Amino acid sequence: MSNKVKKNAVRAGAVIAATTAMLLMSSPAFALTRDDGDDPGPGLSVAETLGLYVAAPIILFLVIAGLVMAGDRKSPKQTD
């Protein structure tokens, strides 16, 4: 094996090892223990979740796009 191939293999192994370690450390098993002062609120319903993560961004996008279009419509057109 050439020196370049060995370097790439070692680099790939290091990336895989680091990624695996991070995934294991952030696994849900560590989330089962509550911290002091941890007081989660009630969960969201399906309608609340869809409204918050789907409808609100779409509405916000449409409002911003409408404001941009309205501002463009009022500005005078320049011709060269």
N, C-alpha and C positions, 0 to 999 in steps of 0.2 A: 504494500500500500504506500502511496506517496505521502509526503509530509502534509500537503494541502488537504488530502482526503482525511487524514487523521485529525487535523485541526477541526475540520467541519464536523466529524463524528463526535469529537469531544464537546464542541460547542452545542451540537444538537442534544447530546446527552445532558449537558448542564441545563439547557432550556427545559427539557422534559422533566428533569428532577426538580427544578425550581417550581415549575407549573404544578406538578403533582403535590409538592409540599404545600403550596398555597391553597390548592383545592382541599387537601385534607385538613388544613388548619381552619378553613372557613366552612367546614361541613356543618349541617344542621344539628349534629349531636352536641356541639358546643352551645347552641342556642337554647337548650332545654333548661338550663339553670338560670334562674332569675337573679338579677343584680339588686342590690339594696336601692330602694326608691323606684324600682321599675314598676310602672303602673300603666299597662297597656289599656287603651280605651276599647270601646266596643267596635266590632268589625263593621265594614261597610256592606250594604246590600248590593245586589247585582246592579240595580238601577243607579245607585250612588256611584259605584265604581265606573260604570259606563259614562255617566255624566261627567265625572271628574277627569277621567283619562282619555275619553274619546270626544264627547260633545264639547267640553270647554276648550280644548285646543283648536278644534275646528272653528268654533265661533270666534275665538281670539284671532285666528288666522284670517277669517273673513272680514272682521272689523279692521284689522291692520291693512289688509289689501284694499278695502273700501276707502280708508283714509288716504292711502297712497294714490289711488285712482282719482279721488276728489281733489287732492292737492295738485295732481298733474293736469287736471282739467281746467283749473283756475289760472295756472301759470301761462303767460303769453308765449305763443310759439315764435321761435326765432328762426328766420330763414337767412341763409347766406347768399 
